[in-house]
Amino acid sequence: MNPDPASVMSRLESIEHDLANRQNTFAEAAGQRARLVRDVEYALAVEYAKAEGNTTDRRMIAQATVGGSQDYRDLTAAEAVYDAAKAAVGVLQTRATISQTLLKTMRETA
């Protein structure tokens, strides 16, 4: 089945609409992830400074303390949302590129 230019254009428009909707989710997820990374890294630094022992022991104590915190669980969830949104946007961008190439080829052979 060979698609016609109108159907390819329609598909491009739907991809553009879907990308616009997902872009907000992607931006929010990226912002939330960045804030939580900062908060978790700060908590790790604080716990590392409070811990006693050699460097390895202090790092392990800090990671064990922060690893069970709500911020760390929130970061894990935020990273999952971010990664999913990033993957969805990537797939849509790839589909748009393919559709644009197909449309260009149709116009060149017409």
VMD Tcl script that draws the C-alpha trace (Angstrom):
set ca {
  {0.00 0.00 0.00}
  {1.42 3.34 -1.08}
  {0.30 6.30 1.00}
  {-0.74 9.47 -0.76}
  {0.70 12.91 0.14}
  {-2.52 13.97 1.87}
  {-2.43 11.00 4.25}
  {1.25 11.64 5.01}
  {0.50 15.32 5.72}
  {-2.39 14.29 7.96}
  {-0.09 11.93 9.84}
  {2.54 14.68 10.21}
  {-0.10 17.01 11.66}
  {-1.20 14.38 14.18}
  {2.44 13.75 15.15}
  {2.98 17.49 15.59}
  {-0.12 17.71 17.81}
  {0.99 14.70 19.87}
  {4.50 16.14 20.24}
  {3.09 19.47 21.43}
  {1.03 17.68 24.08}
  {3.91 15.48 25.24}
  {6.45 18.31 25.24}
  {4.85 19.83 28.35}
  {4.95 16.50 30.17}
  {8.56 16.02 29.09}
  {9.59 19.49 30.26}
  {7.81 19.08 33.61}
  {9.39 15.66 34.13}
  {12.84 17.03 33.29}
  {12.41 19.90 35.74}
  {11.14 17.64 38.51}
  {13.99 15.20 37.92}
  {16.59 17.99 38.01}
  {15.22 19.36 41.30}
  {15.18 15.93 42.90}
  {18.70 15.10 41.69}
  {19.88 18.32 43.33}
  {18.02 17.54 46.56}
  {19.31 13.96 46.74}
  {22.88 15.02 45.97}
  {22.66 17.67 48.69}
  {21.32 15.09 51.16}
  {24.17 12.74 50.22}
  {26.71 15.51 50.84}
  {25.19 16.34 54.23}
  {25.12 12.70 55.32}
  {28.65 12.18 54.04}
  {29.86 15.15 56.08}
  {28.13 13.82 59.23}
  {29.41 10.25 58.83}
  {32.56 8.99 60.47}
  {35.20 6.65 59.10}
  {37.24 6.45 55.94}
  {36.02 7.74 52.58}
  {34.45 4.46 51.52}
  {32.64 3.98 54.83}
  {31.32 7.55 54.80}
  {30.05 7.17 51.23}
  {28.32 3.88 52.06}
  {26.70 5.38 55.18}
  {25.47 8.38 53.21}
  {24.08 6.20 50.42}
  {22.36 3.88 52.88}
  {20.78 6.80 54.72}
  {19.62 8.70 51.64}
  {18.73 5.56 49.67}
  {15.75 4.93 51.93}
  {14.50 8.50 51.96}
  {11.32 9.82 50.39}
  {13.37 12.16 48.17}
  {15.21 9.17 46.75}
  {11.95 7.30 46.08}
  {10.54 10.45 44.46}
  {13.68 10.74 42.32}
  {13.33 7.15 41.16}
  {9.70 7.79 40.16}
  {10.58 11.09 38.47}
  {13.35 9.41 36.48}
  {10.89 6.77 35.27}
  {8.42 9.45 34.10}
  {11.25 11.41 32.47}
  {12.64 8.37 30.68}
  {9.19 7.35 29.43}
  {8.42 10.85 28.17}
  {11.85 11.08 26.53}
  {11.31 7.75 24.76}
  {7.84 8.74 23.55}
  {9.08 12.07 22.21}
  {11.99 10.30 20.50}
  {9.66 7.84 18.78}
  {7.41 10.66 17.59}
  {10.39 12.62 16.28}
  {11.58 9.55 14.37}
  {8.11 9.04 12.89}
  {7.99 12.68 11.86}
  {11.40 12.41 10.17}
  {10.32 9.31 8.27}
  {7.08 10.96 7.21}
  {8.91 14.10 6.06}
  {11.36 12.00 4.04}
  {8.49 10.04 2.51}
  {6.67 13.25 1.62}
  {9.82 14.75 0.09}
  {10.35 11.61 -1.98}
  {6.74 11.72 -3.18}
  {7.14 15.31 -4.29}
  {10.42 14.59 -6.09}
  {8.98 11.63 -8.01}
  {5.72 13.40 -8.90}
}
mol new
graphics top color blue
foreach p $ca { graphics top sphere $p radius 0.5 }
foreach p [lrange $ca 0 end-1] q [lrange $ca 1 end] { graphics top cylinder $p $q radius 0.2 }
display resetview
